Amino acid sequence: MKCSRPLCARVWRLAIAAGLLLASGATLAESEPYNEQYRPQFHFTANTGWLNDPNGLVYHDGEYHLFFQHTPAVKRQMRDTRWGHAVSTDLVRWKQLDDAILPDNGHPAFSGSAVVDHRNTSGFQAGAKPPIVAVYTSWGQGQFLSYSNDRGRTWTPYEGNPVLALPNDEDRSFPNTARDPKVFWHEPGQRWIMLLYQKVDGKGGFGIHSSPNLKQWTFESHVPGFYVCPDLFHLPVGGDANEQRWVILDWQKYAIGEFDGSGFALDTRKRKLDYGCNYSANQTWGNMPAEDGRRIQIAWMRHAKYPGMPFSQQMTFPRELTLRASEDAMHLYQWPIREIETLVHSTVRHKDFTLDPGENPLAGETAELLDIELRFTANEASDVSLTLRGRQIIYNPETGIIRCMNDQIQIHKPGKTDQEVALRILLDCTSLELFINEGHWTMTQAFVPADGPIEHVLGAGGGAAEVELLEIRRLGSIWNGAPSQARD
């Protein structure tokens, strides 16, 4: 099966891409890979080869850095895993650079994090600007450092590696071996903090370690019940800078609590970050520019398939994280970053209308890349469904359940048929990201598109629904700037 892209659209996109790239000195050949049948057009993918966990998310000298687990082969070769590297000035359009951190004598460079050492606590600085320091797992050896003094273009391994070695490092056991260090500067304690997946007394969880200089580490405490890809940060509640809470995350769930610089105490139960089957290994940029202040997250969209492509796997679109308190709990919300607006090239908006059975307000819409907002009340309808390229999102007001492809989430108690539902959907050529009720719940899904013309359907079953808003934003590509709607 192949993504259905009419020839005229592909020629038109190549023509625009050629003009843009040739104007900057590039060649047409450089633009061609990004027009492959299954290449995501506004989600990050590696030029070639395998991609998984995002690593080392850091902002430095006007650039956002996205490192990622990478192998040159499309089918992951574990022993060859290294840090791929891309940079961006807007978190949307990425330029891939040379691989940053390579395997060390048969030891893959597994996941980790990166920091900008503004105080030069490590002593790695050479020149006027602070170094970027990567902290990562050298599989089978422990936790390593590598540093860069040229904006991440070249990297030097620390000669004193490993900076943290534990007894089971040589086991190379996914359940037992420590890995995935997440490091950040803790201002009140004036020291570095590392969260590290490790077992203590037979219990898996996050070890908390501290260091004055990134080189010597002291064990502080252990937070059991979490598994790999740790992250820890504080957020204002409801945007109130005077009320801050700490959020701890692993590869699939989060909790809210208190961090005193040495230990973390949970105040809430653990909750899922995403209810889709293709979401994993989330990480955040921890040092956004001061004038920005957002906490931005990106994750690996795992298990996606791209038949016959020279690349495999993709990232989610970056999301802003916020904390909001409700009557009974506090929740982490996720929402596409505002920079997606730079990809919008046309918008259609429908407001306050009745959706009767058999009607389809999306009839004739053939855009491949979409950002859709939909707010409705089911009213008399037994279900409201949105089908995009054959992938269905369906809401049942009687049960309060939303299903998206093979996954589901209950968003309210059964029988509340008068509830307003707000959906936002990002549709790329091989993925769908669903945000429910302003990002209270999310579902991340990947798919292989079917052959045939592109069709989208919004429908109501069994009776009429009331739609407050249907906004359709057609998006362009991050690779060549060409919009996706070129089918007339």
C-alpha positions as CSV (number, residue, x, y, z in Angstrom):
1,M,0.0,0.0,0.0
2,K,1.2,3.5,-0.8
3,C,0.3,7.0,0.3
4,S,-1.9,8.5,-2.4
5,R,-0.2,11.6,-3.7
6,P,-1.3,12.7,-7.2
7,L,1.5,13.2,-9.6
8,C,0.7,16.9,-10.2
9,A,1.0,17.6,-6.4
10,R,4.4,15.8,-6.2
11,V,5.7,17.7,-9.2
12,W,4.4,21.0,-7.8
13,R,6.0,20.3,-4.5
14,L,9.3,19.3,-6.1
15,A,9.3,22.4,-8.2
16,I,8.9,24.7,-5.2
17,A,11.4,22.7,-3.2
18,A,13.9,23.0,-6.0
19,G,13.4,26.7,-6.2
20,L,13.9,27.2,-2.5
21,L,16.9,24.9,-2.2
22,L,18.7,26.0,-5.4
23,A,18.3,29.6,-4.2
24,S,20.3,28.7,-1.1
25,G,23.0,26.8,-3.1
26,A,21.6,23.3,-2.6
27,T,20.8,20.8,-5.4
28,L,17.5,19.3,-6.5
29,A,18.8,15.9,-5.4
30,E,18.9,17.1,-1.8
31,S,15.2,17.8,-1.8
32,E,14.0,14.5,-3.3
33,P,14.2,12.2,-0.2
34,Y,11.6,14.2,1.6
35,N,9.0,13.5,-1.0
36,E,9.1,9.7,-0.5
37,Q,5.7,8.0,-0.3
38,Y,5.7,7.5,3.5
39,R,7.9,10.4,4.6
40,P,6.1,12.4,7.4
41,Q,5.9,16.0,6.3
42,F,5.7,17.9,9.6
43,H,7.1,15.4,12.1
44,F,10.8,14.9,12.5
45,T,12.4,11.8,10.9
46,A,16.1,10.9,10.4
47,N,17.4,11.4,6.8
48,T,18.1,7.7,6.7
49,G,18.3,4.8,9.1
50,W,16.6,3.9,12.4
51,L,15.4,6.5,15.0
52,N,14.1,6.0,18.6
53,D,14.4,7.9,21.9
54,P,14.9,11.7,21.9
55,N,18.0,12.6,23.8
56,G,19.9,15.7,25.0
57,L,17.2,18.2,24.4
58,V,18.8,21.6,25.0
59,Y,18.7,25.2,23.8
60,H,22.0,26.9,23.1
61,D,23.1,30.0,21.3
62,G,19.9,30.5,19.3
63,E,19.4,26.8,18.4
64,Y,17.2,24.0,19.7
65,H,19.1,20.7,19.7
66,L,17.4,17.4,19.2
67,F,19.6,14.4,19.7
68,F,18.1,11.0,19.1
69,Q,18.9,7.3,19.2
70,H,20.1,6.4,15.7
71,T,21.5,3.6,13.6
72,P,22.5,4.0,9.9
73,A,20.6,0.8,9.1
74,V,16.8,1.0,8.8
75,K,16.5,-2.1,10.9
76,R,18.0,-1.2,14.3
77,Q,21.4,-2.6,14.9
78,M,21.8,-2.4,18.7
79,R,25.6,-2.5,18.8
80,D,25.7,0.4,16.3
81,T,23.4,2.8,18.3
82,R,24.7,6.4,18.5
83,W,23.3,9.9,19.0
84,G,21.9,11.4,15.8
85,H,21.7,15.2,15.9
86,A,19.4,17.9,14.4
87,V,19.1,21.6,15.1
88,S,16.2,24.1,14.7
89,T,15.5,27.8,15.3
90,D,11.8,27.3,15.7
91,L,11.3,23.7,17.0
92,V,9.4,22.9,13.7
93,R,11.9,22.9,10.9
94,W,15.0,20.7,11.5
95,K,18.4,20.4,9.9
96,Q,20.1,17.1,10.6
97,L,23.9,17.3,11.3
98,D,26.5,14.6,11.6
99,D,26.0,12.0,14.3
100,A,27.2,13.4,17.6
101,I,28.2,10.6,19.9
102,L,29.4,7.3,18.5
103,P,29.6,3.7,19.9
104,D,32.7,3.2,22.1
105,N,34.5,0.0,21.2
106,G,31.4,-2.1,20.9
107,H,29.5,-0.2,23.6
108,P,26.5,1.6,22.1
109,A,25.8,5.2,23.1
110,F,22.3,4.8,24.6
111,S,19.9,7.5,25.9
112,G,20.7,10.4,28.1
113,S,20.5,14.2,28.4
114,A,22.5,17.3,27.8
115,V,23.1,20.6,29.7
116,V,24.7,23.9,29.0
117,D,27.4,24.3,31.7
118,H,27.1,28.1,32.1
119,R,29.3,28.1,35.3
120,N,31.9,25.9,33.7
121,T,31.6,23.6,36.7
122,S,33.1,20.8,34.6
123,G,36.1,22.7,33.5
124,F,35.4,21.7,29.8
125,Q,34.9,25.3,28.5
126,A,37.4,26.4,25.8
127,G,36.6,29.9,24.6
128,A,34.1,32.6,25.5
129,K,30.9,30.4,25.4
130,P,29.9,27.7,27.8
131,P,30.1,24.1,26.7
132,I,27.3,21.7,26.0
133,V,27.8,18.5,28.0
134,A,26.1,15.3,27.1
135,V,25.5,12.7,29.9
136,Y,24.6,9.3,28.5
137,T,24.7,5.5,29.0
138,S,27.6,3.7,27.4
139,W,25.9,0.3,27.3
140,G,27.9,-2.1,29.4
141,Q,30.2,0.6,30.9
142,G,28.2,3.0,32.9
143,Q,27.3,6.7,32.6
144,F,29.6,8.8,30.3
145,L,30.2,12.4,29.5
146,S,31.0,14.0,26.2
147,Y,31.3,17.7,25.6
148,S,31.3,20.3,22.8
149,N,32.7,23.8,22.5
150,D,31.5,24.5,19.0
151,R,27.7,24.6,19.3
152,G,27.4,20.8,19.2
153,R,29.2,20.3,15.9
154,T,32.0,18.2,17.3
155,W,32.3,16.2,20.5
156,T,35.1,15.1,22.9
157,P,34.6,12.1,25.2
158,Y,35.7,12.9,28.8
159,E,38.9,11.0,29.6
160,G,37.7,10.1,33.1
161,N,34.7,8.1,31.9
162,P,32.6,6.5,33.3
163,V,31.6,9.2,35.8
164,L,29.1,6.8,37.4
165,A,29.5,3.0,37.3
166,L,27.3,0.5,39.1
167,P,27.9,-3.2,39.8
168,N,25.4,-4.5,37.2
169,D,26.6,-2.2,34.3
170,E,28.4,-5.0,32.5
171,D,25.2,-7.2,32.5
172,R,23.6,-5.1,29.7
173,S,20.2,-6.1,31.1
174,F,17.3,-3.9,30.2
175,P,15.5,-4.6,33.5
176,N,18.6,-4.5,35.7
177,T,21.3,-2.2,34.2
178,A,21.2,1.5,35.1
179,R,20.6,3.8,32.2
180,D,19.0,7.0,30.7
181,P,20.5,9.8,32.9
182,K,18.5,13.0,33.0
183,V,20.6,15.9,34.4
184,F,19.6,19.4,35.3
185,W,20.9,22.3,37.4
186,H,19.1,22.7,40.8
187,E,19.4,26.4,41.6
188,P,18.5,26.2,45.3
189,G,21.1,23.5,46.0
190,Q,23.7,25.0,43.6
191,R,24.5,21.6,42.1
192,W,23.6,19.2,39.4
193,I,20.9,16.6,39.8
194,M,20.8,13.3,37.9
195,L,17.8,11.0,37.7
196,L,18.9,7.6,36.6
197,Y,16.8,4.5,36.0
198,Q,18.3,1.9,38.4
199,K,17.3,-0.9,40.8
200,V,17.8,-0.4,44.5
201,D,17.1,-3.3,46.8
202,G,15.6,-5.2,43.9
203,K,13.1,-2.4,43.1
204,G,13.2,-0.6,39.8
205,G,12.8,3.2,39.8
206,F,14.7,6.4,39.6
207,G,17.9,7.0,41.5
208,I,18.6,10.6,42.4
209,H,22.2,11.6,42.4
210,S,23.9,15.0,42.9
211,S,27.2,16.5,41.7
212,P,29.0,19.9,41.9
213,N,30.8,19.4,38.6
214,L,29.1,16.6,36.5
215,K,32.1,14.4,37.1
216,Q,31.7,13.1,40.7
217,W,28.2,11.9,41.7
218,T,26.7,11.2,45.1
219,F,23.6,9.0,45.6
220,E,20.8,10.8,47.4
221,S,17.6,8.7,47.3
222,H,15.5,6.4,45.2
223,V,12.0,6.8,43.8
224,P,10.5,3.3,43.1
225,G,7.9,2.4,40.6
226,F,9.2,4.2,37.5
227,Y,10.9,2.7,34.4
228,V,13.4,4.4,32.1
229,C,13.5,7.8,30.3
230,P,13.2,9.9,33.5
231,D,12.4,13.6,33.6
232,L,11.8,16.0,36.5
233,F,10.8,19.7,36.4
234,H,8.5,22.2,38.0
235,L,5.5,24.0,36.4
236,P,3.2,26.8,37.5
237,V,-0.3,25.6,38.4
238,G,-2.8,27.3,36.1
239,G,-0.1,29.7,34.9
240,D,0.4,31.1,38.4
241,A,4.1,31.6,38.9
242,N,3.6,31.8,42.6
243,E,2.3,28.3,42.8
244,Q,4.8,25.8,41.4
245,R,4.6,22.0,41.5
246,W,7.2,19.3,40.5
247,V,6.3,16.8,37.8
248,I,8.2,13.4,37.5
249,L,7.9,11.3,34.3
250,D,9.0,8.1,32.9
251,W,8.6,6.7,29.4
252,Q,4.8,6.4,29.7
253,K,3.4,8.0,32.9
254,Y,3.7,11.0,35.2
255,A,3.0,12.0,38.8
256,I,3.0,15.3,40.7
257,G,4.8,15.9,43.9
258,E,7.5,17.7,45.9
259,F,11.3,17.8,45.3
260,D,13.6,19.1,47.9
261,G,16.9,18.8,46.1
262,S,17.6,15.3,47.4
263,G,14.3,13.3,47.3
264,F,11.0,13.3,45.6
265,A,7.6,12.7,47.3
266,L,4.6,11.8,45.2
267,D,1.4,13.8,46.0
268,T,-0.7,12.1,43.2
269,R,-1.0,8.7,41.8
270,K,0.8,7.8,38.5
271,R,-1.2,8.6,35.4
272,K,-0.7,7.8,31.7
273,L,0.9,10.4,29.6
274,D,-0.8,9.2,26.4
275,Y,-3.5,6.6,25.6
276,G,-2.3,5.7,22.1
277,C,-0.2,2.7,21.2
278,N,2.6,4.6,19.5
279,Y,3.9,7.0,22.2
280,S,7.1,6.4,24.2
281,A,10.3,7.8,25.6
282,N,9.2,11.4,26.0
283,Q,11.7,14.1,27.0
284,T,11.6,17.9,27.5
285,W,13.7,20.9,26.7
286,G,14.8,22.0,30.1
287,N,16.5,25.4,29.4
288,M,14.1,27.3,27.2
289,P,15.0,31.0,26.7
290,A,14.0,33.0,29.7
291,E,11.6,35.2,27.7
292,D,9.8,32.1,26.6
293,G,9.4,30.0,29.7
294,R,7.5,27.1,28.3
295,R,8.2,23.4,29.0
296,I,8.3,21.7,25.6
297,Q,8.1,17.9,25.2
298,I,8.8,15.6,22.3
299,A,8.5,11.8,22.2
300,W,9.3,8.8,20.0
301,M,6.4,7.5,17.9
302,R,7.3,3.9,18.3
303,H,6.3,0.8,16.3
304,A,5.4,2.9,13.2
305,K,5.9,1.2,9.8
306,Y,7.2,2.7,6.6
307,P,7.3,-0.1,3.9
308,G,10.3,0.2,1.6
309,M,11.5,3.5,3.0
310,P,15.2,4.4,3.7
311,F,14.2,5.6,7.2
312,S,12.3,4.1,10.2
313,Q,10.3,5.8,13.0
314,Q,9.4,9.4,13.7
315,M,9.0,11.9,16.6
316,T,5.7,13.4,17.8
317,F,5.1,17.0,17.0
318,P,6.5,19.1,19.9
319,R,3.9,19.8,22.7
320,E,3.7,22.4,25.4
321,L,3.1,21.0,28.9
322,T,1.0,22.9,31.5
323,L,-0.4,22.0,34.9
324,R,-4.1,22.6,35.7
325,A,-6.1,21.9,38.9
326,S,-9.6,20.7,38.7
327,E,-12.1,20.1,41.5
328,D,-10.7,16.6,42.3
329,A,-7.2,16.5,41.0
330,M,-4.3,18.1,39.2
331,H,-3.4,17.1,35.7
332,L,-0.7,17.5,33.1
333,Y,-2.0,18.9,29.9
334,Q,-0.4,18.6,26.4
335,W,-0.9,20.9,23.5
336,P,0.8,21.4,20.1
337,I,3.3,24.2,20.3
338,R,2.1,27.5,18.8
339,E,4.8,27.4,16.1
340,I,2.7,25.0,14.1
341,E,0.9,28.2,12.9
342,T,3.9,28.9,10.7
343,L,2.9,25.8,8.6
344,V,-0.7,26.9,8.1
345,H,-1.4,28.1,4.5
346,S,-5.2,28.1,4.5
347,T,-8.0,27.8,7.0
348,V,-11.7,27.0,6.7
349,R,-13.9,27.7,9.7
350,H,-17.5,26.6,10.3
351,K,-19.3,27.8,13.5
352,D,-22.6,26.9,15.3
353,F,-24.3,24.5,13.0
354,T,-26.4,21.3,13.3
355,L,-24.9,18.1,12.1
356,D,-27.6,15.8,10.9
357,P,-27.1,12.1,10.0
358,G,-25.9,11.7,6.5
359,E,-24.3,15.1,6.3
360,N,-20.5,15.5,5.9
361,P,-19.0,19.0,6.3
362,L,-15.6,17.6,5.2
363,A,-16.9,16.4,1.8
364,G,-14.5,17.4,-0.9
365,E,-11.6,18.1,1.6
366,T,-8.5,16.3,0.2
367,A,-5.7,17.9,2.1
368,E,-3.1,15.3,3.3
369,L,-1.7,17.4,6.2
370,L,-4.3,18.8,8.6
371,D,-4.7,20.5,11.9
372,I,-8.4,20.2,12.9
373,E,-10.3,21.7,15.9
374,L,-13.7,20.3,16.6
375,R,-16.1,21.3,19.4
376,F,-19.5,19.7,19.7
377,T,-22.3,18.4,21.9
378,A,-23.7,15.0,20.9
379,N,-27.3,16.1,21.8
380,E,-29.6,13.6,20.0
381,A,-26.7,11.7,18.3
382,S,-25.9,8.2,19.4
383,D,-22.3,8.8,18.2
384,V,-20.2,11.5,16.6
385,S,-17.3,10.3,14.4
386,L,-14.4,11.8,12.5
387,T,-12.8,9.6,9.9
388,L,-9.5,10.9,8.4
389,R,-7.9,8.8,5.7
390,G,-9.8,5.8,6.9
391,R,-8.8,6.2,10.5
392,Q,-11.8,6.7,12.8
393,I,-12.2,8.7,16.0
394,I,-15.6,8.0,17.4
395,Y,-17.3,9.4,20.5
396,N,-20.2,7.6,22.3
397,P,-22.1,10.0,24.6
398,E,-23.9,7.2,26.5
399,T,-20.6,5.6,27.7
400,G,-18.4,8.7,27.6
401,I,-15.8,6.8,25.6
402,I,-13.7,8.1,22.7
403,R,-12.1,5.5,20.5
404,C,-9.3,6.3,18.2
405,M,-8.3,3.4,16.0
406,N,-7.5,0.5,18.4
407,D,-7.4,2.6,21.6
408,Q,-9.9,4.3,23.9
409,I,-10.3,6.6,26.8
410,Q,-13.4,7.4,29.0
411,I,-13.6,11.2,29.3
412,H,-16.7,11.4,31.5
413,K,-19.1,9.2,33.4
414,P,-21.7,7.2,31.5
415,G,-25.0,8.8,30.6
416,K,-23.8,12.5,30.5
417,T,-25.0,13.1,27.0
418,D,-25.0,16.9,27.3
419,Q,-21.2,17.1,27.7
420,E,-19.3,19.4,25.3
421,V,-16.3,17.6,23.7
422,A,-13.3,19.4,22.3
423,L,-10.9,17.6,19.9
424,R,-7.8,18.7,18.1
425,I,-6.2,16.4,15.6
426,L,-2.9,16.7,13.8
427,L,-2.9,14.5,10.7
428,D,0.3,13.7,8.9
429,C,0.6,11.2,6.0
430,T,1.4,8.3,8.4
431,S,0.3,9.5,11.9
432,L,-2.5,11.0,13.9
433,E,-2.2,12.9,17.2
434,L,-5.4,13.5,19.1
435,F,-5.8,16.0,21.9
436,I,-9.0,15.8,23.9
437,N,-10.5,18.6,25.9
438,E,-7.6,21.1,25.6
439,G,-5.0,18.3,26.0
440,H,-6.3,16.7,29.2
441,W,-5.9,13.4,27.4
442,T,-3.9,12.6,24.2
443,M,-3.7,9.6,21.8
444,T,-0.8,9.1,19.5
445,Q,-1.3,6.7,16.6
446,A,0.7,5.7,13.5
447,F,-0.6,4.0,10.4
448,V,0.2,3.0,6.9
449,P,-2.2,4.9,4.6
450,A,-4.4,2.9,2.2
451,D,-4.4,3.3,-1.6
452,G,-7.0,5.4,-3.3
453,P,-8.2,9.0,-3.1
454,I,-8.0,11.0,0.2
455,E,-11.4,11.2,1.9
456,H,-12.3,12.7,5.3
457,V,-15.7,12.4,7.0
458,L,-17.4,14.1,9.9
459,G,-20.7,12.4,10.8
460,A,-23.4,11.9,13.4
461,G,-25.3,8.7,13.9
462,G,-28.9,8.2,15.2
463,G,-29.7,11.9,15.5
464,A,-28.4,15.4,15.2
465,A,-25.3,16.8,17.0
466,E,-24.6,20.5,17.6
467,V,-21.2,21.7,16.4
468,E,-19.9,24.9,18.0
469,L,-16.7,24.9,15.9
470,L,-15.1,23.0,13.0
471,E,-11.8,24.6,12.0
472,I,-9.7,23.0,9.3
473,R,-6.1,24.2,8.9
474,R,-4.2,22.9,5.9
475,L,-0.5,22.6,6.6
476,G,2.7,22.6,4.6
477,S,5.8,20.6,4.8
478,I,8.7,21.3,7.2
479,W,11.2,19.9,4.6
480,N,10.5,22.1,1.6
481,G,7.9,24.7,2.5
482,A,5.3,23.4,0.0
483,P,1.7,23.2,1.3
484,S,0.0,19.8,1.2
485,Q,-3.1,21.1,-0.6
486,A,-2.2,21.0,-4.3
487,R,-4.8,18.8,-5.8
488,D,-6.8,21.1,-8.1
